[in-house]
Amino acid sequence: MIHSGYYLPTEIVIDIFLRLPVKTLIRCTSVCKSWYALIRNPSFVASHFNSNSNSNCQNYHDNHYILFGDANLCHVVCDITFKLLYSIQSPFTVSLNRKSSLNFVGSCNGLLCLAPGLEYNLGNDVYIWNASVRTHKKLPPSRLSDDRRKVSRVGFGFHELSNDYKVIRLVYFPESCSFQSVDVAPLVEVYSLRSDSWKIVSTEVPPIVTQSAVMYNDGVFYWMGFKSIRDDPLEYYIMLYDLDDGKFREIEQPSVDFPFSLLAVKAFSGSLFAVYSKFFGGQNDILVLWRMDEFNGGWMKAYTIQCNRGVWVTLGFTRSGKFLFANLEKRLVSFDLESLETEVHDLGIAFNRSAVDVNYMESLLFFDH
């Protein structure tokens, strides 16, 4: 740039780059070697993430997306207009066989944790993927090797206290394929991206049959489940694992009248929500969202949603203030938390119920690896 007669000080170039979206920056790496080195520099990667993840920053640009996975493609949709923006090839080939289908464990800061066929192949293969920069990493093998029948539960999140990305894996040993109760206490291991290794955790785990969906919020993993499928009526429980103290706990649930069913535990704007269904599986279902009162430690009924076409799966809260679920017709439905109105969206794409991330964001993290 100096020899061409045009020159911009590096400080100004960096200031401009910090204002650009990820896709534009990736294209800029092809312009010249100096830009390539600058954009891939770990210091710049961190500065760009910090400036664009802060909604109060003047450099902030819209970074609100939903990621839908289907076979070997992931579709990026705007969470405000619900328009399909672009599609991305998955980092590995996924068989059309349901038992090896794409499965999103969770996402954080633009990094997505994947466990293909988690519900069927026990979650042995786990990946961390940045779809924006097309970079992925396969995690090392589990340290929990055992010939017994196993069922795995996997969670992913960023732990601010240790400044590290963590993956937790619970390994259960059910006596039968139906996994009706916890016959043997599960083994637990936690992966650290910083050390690239698994560590076996020795701690007491409540005897809860956790479901495969894991929610992470502010250093804590949450599961929902039951103690025995033979209980009549079936009693639901919420279990957590706190990365700060390394302990599991049970959470008292809201006072919900039977026959409500606990469908999910979600988080929004720093608050924990429990999502219940009144007529799950029916055409005229009702969802009731309870919010945890952080000061009093109890639950408050927050929202009631009429679902005229039933509920196929609950998906969670978007950054733009909408609660998403899919109806029995497998169409996306949004509930606006301010207007309290629901809207059905025709995305024009198919998606796997276990491969949806409602808080996907673009970032350069991993680009320096």
C-alpha positions in Angstrom: 0.0 0.0 0.0 2.9 2.3 0.6 4.4 1.7 -2.9 1.0 2.2 -4.5 0.9 5.8 -3.3 -1.9 5.1 -0.7 -1.1 4.6 3.0 -3.2 4.1 6.1 -1.6 3.8 9.5 -2.0 0.4 11.1 -4.1 1.9 13.9 -6.6 3.3 11.5 -6.8 0.0 9.6 -7.4 -1.9 12.8 -10.1 0.6 13.8 -11.9 0.1 10.5 -11.6 -3.7 10.7 -13.1 -3.8 14.2 -16.3 -2.4 12.7 -16.6 -5.0 9.9 -18.6 -8.2 10.1 -16.9 -11.6 10.1 -17.7 -12.5 6.6 -16.2 -9.3 5.2 -13.0 -9.8 7.3 -12.6 -13.3 6.0 -12.7 -11.9 2.4 -10.1 -9.2 3.5 -7.6 -11.9 4.3 -7.2 -12.6 0.6 -6.2 -9.0 -0.2 -2.6 -9.1 1.0 -0.3 -10.8 3.5 -0.3 -8.0 6.0 -4.1 -8.0 6.2 -4.1 -11.8 6.5 -1.6 -11.7 9.4 -3.5 -8.9 11.1 -6.9 -10.5 11.0 -5.6 -13.8 12.2 -3.7 -12.3 15.0 -5.0 -13.6 18.4 -5.1 -10.1 19.8 -7.2 -8.8 17.0 -9.5 -11.8 17.1 -10.2 -11.1 20.8 -10.6 -7.3 20.2 -13.1 -7.9 17.4 -15.1 -10.3 19.5 -15.3 -8.0 22.5 -16.2 -4.9 20.4 -19.0 -6.7 18.5 -20.5 -8.8 21.3 -21.2 -5.6 23.3 -24.6 -4.2 22.2 -23.7 -0.9 23.7 -20.6 -0.4 21.7 -20.7 1.9 18.7 -19.0 -0.7 16.6 -21.8 -3.2 17.2 -23.6 -4.6 14.1 -26.4 -7.0 14.0 -25.2 -10.5 14.9 -28.5 -12.2 15.7 -28.9 -15.6 13.9 -30.5 -19.0 14.2 -28.6 -22.0 13.0 -30.6 -25.0 11.7 -28.9 -28.3 10.9 -30.2 -30.8 8.3 -28.1 -33.7 7.2 -24.8 -32.2 5.8 -26.0 -28.6 5.6 -26.5 -25.9 8.3 -28.8 -23.0 7.4 -28.3 -19.5 8.9 -31.5 -17.5 9.5 -32.0 -14.0 10.8 -33.7 -14.1 14.1 -35.6 -10.8 13.4 -36.9 -11.3 9.9 -36.7 -15.1 9.9 -35.2 -15.0 6.4 -32.7 -17.6 5.2 -29.4 -15.8 4.7 -27.0 -18.5 3.6 -26.1 -22.2 4.1 -22.9 -23.8 5.3 -21.5 -27.3 4.7 -21.1 -29.2 7.9 -17.4 -30.0 8.8 -17.9 -33.7 8.4 -20.1 -36.0 6.4 -23.2 -37.1 8.2 -25.1 -40.2 7.1 -28.8 -39.9 6.3 -29.2 -42.6 8.9 -31.0 -41.1 11.9 -28.5 -42.8 14.3 -25.7 -40.6 12.9 -27.6 -37.4 12.4 -26.2 -34.0 13.3 -26.7 -33.0 16.9 -25.9 -29.5 18.4 -24.8 -29.8 22.0 -24.6 -26.0 22.6 -22.9 -22.9 21.4 -21.0 -20.0 23.0 -19.3 -16.9 21.5 -19.6 -18.3 17.9 -18.2 -21.7 18.8 -20.6 -24.7 18.3 -20.2 -28.0 20.0 -21.4 -31.0 17.9 -21.9 -34.6 18.8 -23.2 -36.5 15.7 -25.8 -39.1 16.6 -25.5 -38.3 20.3 -28.7 -40.1 21.3 -27.6 -43.3 19.5 -23.8 -43.6 19.4 -23.3 -42.4 23.0 -21.6 -39.1 22.1 -18.2 -40.6 21.6 -17.3 -38.2 18.8 -17.5 -34.6 20.0 -16.4 -31.5 17.9 -16.0 -27.8 18.5 -16.7 -25.9 15.3 -16.6 -22.3 14.2 -18.9 -22.2 11.2 -18.0 -18.6 10.3 -14.3 -19.4 9.6 -14.9 -23.1 8.7 -12.6 -24.4 11.4 -13.3 -27.3 13.7 -11.5 -29.5 16.2 -12.3 -33.1 17.2 -12.0 -33.6 21.0 -9.7 -36.4 22.3 -11.3 -39.7 23.2 -13.2 -40.1 26.5 -11.2 -41.3 29.5 -14.3 -43.3 30.6 -13.8 -46.6 28.8 -16.1 -49.3 29.9 -17.6 -52.4 28.1 -21.0 -52.0 29.8 -24.0 -50.5 28.0 -23.6 -46.7 28.2 -25.7 -43.6 27.6 -24.0 -40.2 27.4 -25.2 -36.7 28.1 -23.0 -33.9 26.8 -23.0 -30.1 27.6 -20.8 -27.1 26.4 -20.1 -23.6 27.6 -17.6 -20.9 28.4 -16.4 -20.6 32.0 -15.5 -17.0 32.8 -13.8 -17.8 36.0 -11.2 -20.0 34.3 -11.4 -18.2 31.0 -11.8 -21.6 29.3 -14.4 -23.5 27.2 -15.7 -26.6 28.9 -17.5 -29.8 27.8 -19.1 -32.0 30.4 -20.0 -35.6 29.8 -22.2 -37.8 32.0 -22.0 -41.5 31.3 -24.8 -43.7 32.6 -24.9 -47.5 32.8 -28.5 -48.5 32.4 -29.5 -52.1 32.9 -31.8 -52.0 29.8 -31.9 -50.1 26.5 -35.0 -48.2 27.7 -33.0 -46.4 30.5 -36.0 -46.3 32.9 -34.0 -45.5 36.1 -30.5 -44.8 37.3 -29.3 -48.2 38.4 -25.6 -47.2 38.7 -24.3 -43.7 39.5 -23.0 -42.1 36.3 -19.4 -41.2 35.8 -18.5 -37.6 35.0 -15.7 -36.0 33.1 -15.0 -32.4 32.0 -13.0 -31.3 29.0 -10.9 -28.2 29.0 -10.1 -26.5 25.6 -7.2 -24.7 27.1 -5.5 -28.0 28.1 -7.1 -30.1 25.4 -7.8 -32.9 27.8 -10.5 -34.6 29.8 -10.5 -34.7 33.6 -12.6 -37.3 35.5 -14.7 -35.6 38.2 -15.3 -37.4 41.5 -18.6 -36.0 42.9 -22.0 -37.3 44.0 -24.6 -37.1 41.2 -28.4 -37.2 42.0 -30.1 -40.4 40.7 -31.9 -38.6 37.9 -32.5 -39.9 34.4 -31.4 -36.8 32.5 -32.7 -36.1 29.0 -30.2 -35.4 26.2 -30.8 -31.6 26.0 -28.4 -29.7 28.2 -28.7 -26.0 28.9 -25.8 -23.8 30.0 -26.0 -20.4 31.6 -23.5 -18.4 33.6 -21.2 -21.2 34.6 -23.9 -23.7 35.3 -25.2 -26.7 33.3 -28.9 -27.7 33.7 -30.7 -30.9 32.9 -34.3 -32.0 33.3 -35.3 -35.6 33.9 -37.0 -38.1 36.2 -35.9 -40.6 38.8 -37.9 -43.5 37.5 -40.2 -43.9 34.5 -42.2 -46.3 36.7 -43.4 -43.5 38.9 -47.1 -42.7 38.5 -47.6 -39.9 37.9 -44.2 -39.2 36.4 -42.3 -36.7 38.6 -39.9 -34.4 36.9 -36.7 -33.0 38.3 -34.2 -30.3 37.4 -30.5 -31.0 38.1 -27.5 -28.6 37.8 -23.7 -28.8 37.8 -21.8 -25.7 38.9 -18.4 -25.3 37.3 -17.3 -23.0 40.1 -17.5 -25.5 42.9 -17.8 -28.8 40.9 -21.0 -30.0 42.5 -24.3 -31.3 41.4 -27.6 -30.1 42.9 -31.4 -30.5 42.5 -33.6 -27.5 42.0 -37.1 -27.2 43.5 -39.6 -26.8 40.7 -42.6 -24.4 40.4 -45.9 -25.4 41.9 -47.4 -26.7 38.6 -50.7 -28.6 38.7 -50.7 -32.0 37.0 -50.9 -33.0 34.2 -48.4 -30.4 33.1 -45.2 -31.9 31.6 -41.7 -30.3 32.0 -40.4 -29.9 28.4 -37.2 -27.8 28.8 -35.1 -25.6 30.9 -34.0 -22.4 29.1 -32.2 -19.1 29.9 -32.9 -15.6 28.7 -31.4 -12.2 29.8 -29.7 -13.8 32.8 -32.8 -15.6 34.1 -33.6 -19.3 34.3 -36.9 -20.5 32.8 -38.8 -23.8 33.1 -41.1 -24.6 30.2 -44.2 -26.7 30.8 -46.8 -28.2 28.5 -50.4 -28.8 29.5 -51.5 -31.0 26.7 -48.2 -32.2 25.2 -48.7 -34.1 21.9 -52.2 -32.6 21.3 -53.3 -30.1 18.6 -54.3 -27.4 21.2 -51.4 -27.4 23.6 -50.6 -24.7 26.1 -47.0 -23.7 27.1 -46.4 -22.1 30.4 -43.1 -20.4 31.1 -41.9 -20.0 34.7 -39.0 -17.6 35.6 -36.7 -18.2 38.5 -36.7 -15.2 40.9 -33.1 -14.7 41.6 -33.7 -12.7 44.8 -36.3 -14.8 46.5 -35.2 -18.2 45.0 -38.7 -19.1 44.0 -40.5 -19.3 40.7 -42.9 -16.8 39.0 -45.3 -17.6 36.2 -44.1 -15.4 33.3 -45.8 -16.3 30.0 -48.7 -18.5 28.8 -48.6 -19.4 25.1 -51.6 -20.9 23.2 -50.3 -23.4 20.6 -53.0 -24.1 18.1 -51.0 -26.7 16.2 -49.4 -28.3 19.2 -45.7 -28.5 20.1 -43.1 -30.7 18.4 -40.1 -29.2 20.2 -39.2 -26.1 22.2 -36.1 -24.3 21.0 -35.5 -21.4 23.3 -35.1 -17.6 23.5 -33.5 -15.5 20.8 -31.4 -12.4 21.5 -34.2 -10.3 19.8 -36.6 -11.2 22.6 -38.7 -14.1 21.1 -39.4 -17.6 22.4 -39.2 -20.2 19.6 -40.8 -23.6 19.2 -41.8 -25.9 16.4 -45.4 -27.1 16.0 -46.6 -30.6 15.1 -46.4 -29.5 11.4 -42.7 -29.0 12.0 -43.0 -25.3 11.3 -41.2 -22.6 13.3 -43.3 -20.5 15.7 -42.2 -17.4 17.5 -43.7 -15.8 20.6 -42.8 -12.1 21.1 -42.1 -11.4 24.7 -43.3 -7.8 24.5 -46.3 -7.9 22.2 -47.3 -11.5 23.4 -48.1 -12.4 19.8 -47.3 -15.6 18.1 -46.3 -16.0 14.4 -45.7 -19.0 12.2 -42.7 -18.8 9.9 -42.3 -20.8 6.7 -38.5 -21.1 6.4 -38.5 -23.3 3.3 -36.0 -25.7 4.9 -36.1 -28.9 6.8 -34.2 -29.2 10.1 -33.4 -31.8 12.7 -35.0 -31.1 16.1 -31.7 -31.8 17.8 -29.7 -29.5 15.6 -31.0 -26.0 16.2 -29.1 -23.1 17.8 -31.3 -20.1 18.5 -28.3 -17.9 19.7 -25.8 -18.4 16.9 -23.4 -15.6 16.3 -20.5 -15.0 13.9 -17.0 -14.7 15.4 -13.3 -15.0 14.5 -12.6 -17.2 17.5 -10.5 -20.3 16.4 -9.4 -18.3 13.3 -5.9 -18.0 14.9 -5.6 -21.7 15.4 
